[in-house]
Amino acid sequence: MGYLEAERQKGVKAFAAGGMTVDAASPVPADENRPLSKFEQQLLQEVRELKEEVFSWPRQLEVHNNVGDTRDKMKQLNDLEARAFV
């Protein structure tokens, strides 16, 4: 039996209410004045580049469907399937 199921069976209600799973002290706040490590700087740069890329994505999508082309392709597909099952 998993940990969460065992806790649920004990009657712990913290999970349903979104509470802590264990009694723990709050995390230590980060020092905002600390200089970033080289890894953190690289990671931040990658995140910024990804953000710019996402912003360049189209915000609206359009479907261009030529009914005649679709009909031709469906006929071709049906012909191929008919020949495959003969």
FIRO-891589 format. One line per 8 residues: their letters; for each residue z, x, y of C-alpha. Coordinates in steps of 0.02 Angstrom, whole numbers, plus 32768, in hexadecimal, padded with zeros to 4 digits. Layout:
% FIRO-891589
A) Z X Y; ... .
//
This chain:
% FIRO-891589
MGYLEAER) 8000 8000 8000; 7FD4 8040 80AC; 804F 8069 8135; 8020 7FD8 81A6; 8029 7F5B 8118; 80D5 7F9C 80E6; 8111 7F89 8199; 80C6 7EDA 81A5 .
QKGVKAFA) 8122 7EA6 8107; 81C6 7EE7 8151; 81AC 7E6A 81DD; 817F 7EE3 8267; 812A 7E7F 82F1; 80F8 7F10 8363; 8046 7F15 8323; 801F 7E60 8347 .
AGGMTVDA) 8067 7E71 83F7; 800D 7F14 8418; 80AD 7F79 841D; 80D5 8029 83E6; 80CB 804E 832B; 815C 80C8 8335; 81E9 80E2 83AE; 81AE 8177 8412 .
ASPVPADE) 81C8 81BD 84BD; 813D 81A0 8539; 80BD 822B 8540; 80D6 82B7 85BC; 8067 829D 8654; 7FDA 831C 8669; 7FE4 839B 86F3; 7F56 8362 8765 .
NRPLSKFE) 7F5A 8406 87C5; 7F3B 8471 872B; 7E8F 84C2 872B; 7E19 8486 86A3; 7DF6 84F8 8610; 7D43 8531 85F2; 7D36 84B6 8561; 7D75 8427 85CD .
QQLLQEVR) 7CF8 8454 8656; 7C69 8455 85D8; 7CA2 83B0 858F; 7CAE 8362 863B; 7BFF 83A0 8666; 7BB9 8354 85C6; 7C0D 82AE 85EC; 7BC3 82AF 869C .
ELKEEVFS) 7B16 82D4 8657; 7B25 8248 85D8; 7B5E 81D2 8660; 7AC5 81FC 86C9; 7A56 81E1 8631; 7AA3 8138 860D; 7A8C 8102 86C2; 79D3 812C 86B2 .
WPRQLEVH) 79BD 80B5 861F; 795E 8014 8644; 79CE 7F84 8674; 7952 7EFE 8640; 78EB 7EF7 85A3; 7848 7E9B 8596; 77E4 7E6B 84FE; 7728 7E77 850D .
NNVGDTRD) 76DD 7E16 847D; 7623 7DFA 8469; 7618 7D63 83F5; 756A 7D94 83BA; 75A5 7E42 8385; 763C 7DF8 832E; 75CE 7D7B 82D2; 7558 7E07 829A .
KMKQLNDL) 75E8 7E73 825B; 7636 7DDE 81FF; 758E 7DBC 81AB; 7582 7E74 817A; 7633 7E6F 8134; 7610 7DD0 80D3; 756F 7E1B 808C; 75CC 7EB9 8055 .
EARAFV) 7654 7E53 8003; 75D5 7DE2 7FAC; 757A 7E7A 7F66; 761D 7ECA 7F2E; 764F 7E33 7EC7; 75A6 7E19 7E72 .
//
